[in-house]
Amino acid sequence: MHKPEGASPFPTMIIEWDPAQVGITAGDVYRQLLDGEPRIMSHATGDGYSFNVRPPSIRPGDQTLAGRRSAEVLRSAPKGIQKKTVAPASGDVAGRWDVEVQYTRGAARHKLFLITSGNRVEGSHIGRRLQGNITGTIEGDRVRLRSILPTEGTQLSYRFDGRLQGKTMEGEVSLGEYGKARWTARRS
């Protein structure tokens, strides 16, 4: 649980689990919550094992239904995720990248400073006014990066999913409750 901070009057909560014990990804949780009864929209997304819960859109009494349904989905998941063989990176993503995020209307420029260790990627993500850490992986040419940029008592989350093609990376970025956009990164 995180207490309200800054301009946000709401507490938030992170639900996370050990994939060795609960064999389901956050993206699978999202689909099951949305397709189940009652139908629940969540911030669960991607290949990770956690998601944020933000209460502004929850009406009184809904928290019990959402909590029970979330627990049901996690309890009914298979026991543990099978370890898969990880393909080596097809190229090196270490270095500075200039990123253009193309929204439905408009665009924004960001910068990524990345370092790698095998298939692991980490570094810094700098937006127009915000900065935060970024972590992720590269398998073959598939790049998956996640960052959280703190702002005024809340956080903006970015989940970059794309492909490395020489000196460029491109794909889709999930912005949590703010939807999705396209991104293109060019090595500086």
C-alpha positions as CSV (number, residue, x, y, z in Angstrom):
1,M,0.0,0.0,0.0
2,H,1.2,3.5,-0.8
3,K,-0.3,6.5,1.1
4,P,-1.6,9.5,-0.9
5,E,1.3,11.8,-2.0
6,G,1.4,15.2,-3.5
7,A,-1.6,16.2,-5.6
8,S,-3.1,12.7,-5.5
9,P,-5.7,12.3,-2.7
10,F,-5.9,8.5,-3.2
11,P,-3.9,5.7,-1.8
12,T,-2.6,3.1,-4.3
13,M,-1.8,-0.6,-4.0
14,I,0.5,-2.9,-5.9
15,I,-0.6,-6.5,-6.2
16,E,2.4,-8.8,-7.0
17,W,3.1,-12.5,-6.9
18,D,5.9,-15.0,-7.2
19,P,5.7,-16.6,-10.6
20,A,7.3,-19.8,-9.2
21,Q,4.2,-20.1,-7.1
22,V,1.5,-18.5,-9.2
23,G,2.0,-19.2,-12.9
24,I,0.2,-16.3,-14.6
25,T,1.4,-13.0,-16.1
26,A,-0.1,-9.6,-15.4
27,G,-1.4,-9.6,-19.0
28,D,-3.2,-12.9,-18.5
29,V,-4.7,-11.5,-15.3
30,Y,-6.0,-8.5,-17.3
31,R,-7.7,-10.7,-19.9
32,Q,-9.3,-13.0,-17.2
33,L,-10.6,-10.0,-15.2
34,L,-12.0,-8.3,-18.3
35,D,-13.5,-11.5,-19.7
36,G,-14.9,-12.8,-16.4
37,E,-17.9,-12.1,-14.3
38,P,-18.1,-9.5,-12.9
39,R,-16.2,-7.8,-15.7
40,I,-13.3,-5.8,-14.1
41,M,-11.0,-3.3,-15.9
42,S,-7.5,-3.3,-14.3
43,H,-4.0,-1.9,-14.8
44,A,-2.6,-5.4,-15.2
45,T,-0.5,-5.6,-18.4
46,G,2.5,-7.3,-20.0
47,D,4.7,-10.2,-19.0
48,G,5.4,-9.1,-15.5
49,Y,4.0,-10.4,-12.2
50,S,2.4,-7.3,-10.6
51,F,0.0,-4.5,-11.3
52,N,-1.2,-1.2,-9.7
53,V,-4.6,-0.7,-8.2
54,R,-5.9,2.9,-8.2
55,P,-9.2,3.6,-6.5
56,P,-10.5,6.8,-8.2
57,S,-12.8,4.8,-10.5
58,I,-14.0,2.3,-7.9
59,R,-17.4,3.0,-6.5
60,P,-18.2,2.2,-2.8
61,G,-18.7,-1.6,-2.5
62,D,-16.9,-2.4,-5.8
63,Q,-13.6,-3.0,-3.9
64,T,-15.0,-6.2,-2.4
65,L,-16.0,-7.6,-5.8
66,A,-12.8,-6.5,-7.5
67,G,-10.7,-8.0,-4.6
68,R,-12.6,-11.3,-4.6
69,R,-12.4,-11.6,-8.4
70,S,-8.6,-10.8,-8.5
71,A,-7.9,-13.3,-5.7
72,E,-10.0,-15.9,-7.6
73,V,-8.0,-15.4,-10.8
74,L,-4.6,-15.7,-9.0
75,R,-5.7,-18.7,-6.9
76,S,-6.9,-20.6,-10.0
77,A,-3.7,-20.0,-11.9
78,P,-1.4,-23.0,-12.5
79,K,1.4,-23.6,-9.9
80,G,4.5,-21.9,-11.3
81,I,5.6,-20.8,-14.7
82,Q,7.9,-23.0,-16.7
83,K,11.3,-21.6,-17.3
84,K,11.9,-21.0,-21.0
85,T,15.1,-20.8,-22.9
86,V,16.1,-17.2,-23.5
87,A,17.5,-16.3,-27.0
88,P,20.6,-14.3,-27.0
89,A,20.3,-10.6,-28.0
90,S,20.5,-10.0,-31.7
91,G,22.3,-6.7,-31.1
92,D,23.5,-4.4,-28.5
93,V,21.0,-1.8,-27.1
94,A,23.5,-0.2,-24.7
95,G,23.9,3.5,-25.2
96,R,21.9,6.7,-25.7
97,W,18.6,6.6,-27.7
98,D,16.4,9.4,-28.9
99,V,12.8,8.3,-28.7
100,E,9.7,9.7,-30.3
101,V,6.4,8.6,-28.8
102,Q,3.6,9.1,-31.3
103,Y,0.2,9.5,-29.6
104,T,-3.2,9.5,-31.3
105,R,-2.8,13.3,-31.3
106,G,0.7,14.7,-31.1
107,A,4.1,13.4,-30.2
108,A,6.7,13.7,-27.4
109,R,10.4,13.3,-27.4
110,H,12.2,11.2,-24.7
111,K,15.7,9.9,-24.1
112,L,16.8,6.5,-23.0
113,F,20.3,5.8,-21.5
114,L,20.7,2.0,-21.5
115,I,23.3,-0.5,-20.2
116,T,23.1,-4.2,-20.7
117,S,24.2,-7.4,-19.0
118,G,23.4,-10.4,-21.1
119,N,19.7,-10.2,-21.8
120,R,19.0,-7.7,-19.0
121,V,18.6,-4.0,-19.8
122,E,18.6,-1.1,-17.3
123,G,19.2,2.6,-17.2
124,S,17.4,6.0,-17.2
125,H,14.3,7.2,-19.0
126,I,14.0,11.0,-19.4
127,G,10.7,12.4,-20.6
128,R,9.9,16.1,-21.3
129,R,9.9,17.0,-17.6
130,L,10.2,13.7,-15.7
131,Q,12.9,11.2,-15.2
132,G,13.0,7.6,-13.8
133,N,14.7,4.3,-13.9
134,I,14.1,1.8,-16.8
135,T,14.5,-2.0,-16.7
136,G,13.8,-4.7,-19.2
137,T,15.1,-7.4,-21.4
138,I,16.2,-8.1,-25.0
139,E,15.6,-11.6,-26.5
140,G,16.7,-12.0,-30.0
141,D,15.5,-8.7,-31.6
142,R,12.5,-8.3,-29.1
143,V,13.0,-5.5,-26.7
144,R,10.8,-5.1,-23.6
145,L,11.4,-2.1,-21.3
146,R,9.4,-0.8,-18.3
147,S,9.8,2.6,-16.6
148,I,7.9,4.5,-14.0
149,L,8.3,8.3,-13.9
150,P,7.2,9.9,-10.6
151,T,5.0,13.0,-10.8
152,E,3.0,15.0,-8.3
153,G,2.3,12.1,-5.9
154,T,1.5,9.6,-8.6
155,Q,3.4,7.7,-11.3
156,L,3.3,7.5,-15.1
157,S,4.2,4.0,-16.2
158,Y,5.6,3.1,-19.6
159,R,5.9,-0.5,-21.0
160,F,7.8,-0.4,-24.3
161,D,7.5,-3.5,-26.4
162,G,9.3,-3.5,-29.7
163,R,12.0,-4.8,-32.1
164,L,15.6,-3.8,-32.6
165,Q,16.5,-3.2,-36.2
166,G,20.1,-2.1,-36.6
167,K,20.3,1.4,-35.1
168,T,16.6,1.8,-34.4
169,M,14.0,0.2,-32.1
170,E,10.3,0.6,-32.6
171,G,7.0,-0.8,-31.4
172,E,4.1,-0.1,-29.1
173,V,4.2,1.5,-25.7
174,S,1.5,0.9,-23.1
175,L,0.8,3.9,-20.9
176,G,-1.4,2.2,-18.3
177,E,-4.7,4.1,-17.9
178,Y,-3.7,6.5,-20.7
179,G,-3.8,3.9,-23.4
180,K,-1.2,3.0,-26.0
181,A,1.1,4.8,-28.4
182,R,3.7,4.0,-31.0
183,W,7.4,4.6,-30.3
184,T,10.6,4.8,-32.4
185,A,14.1,5.1,-30.9
186,R,17.2,6.0,-32.8
187,R,20.7,5.5,-31.5
188,S,22.4,8.9,-30.7
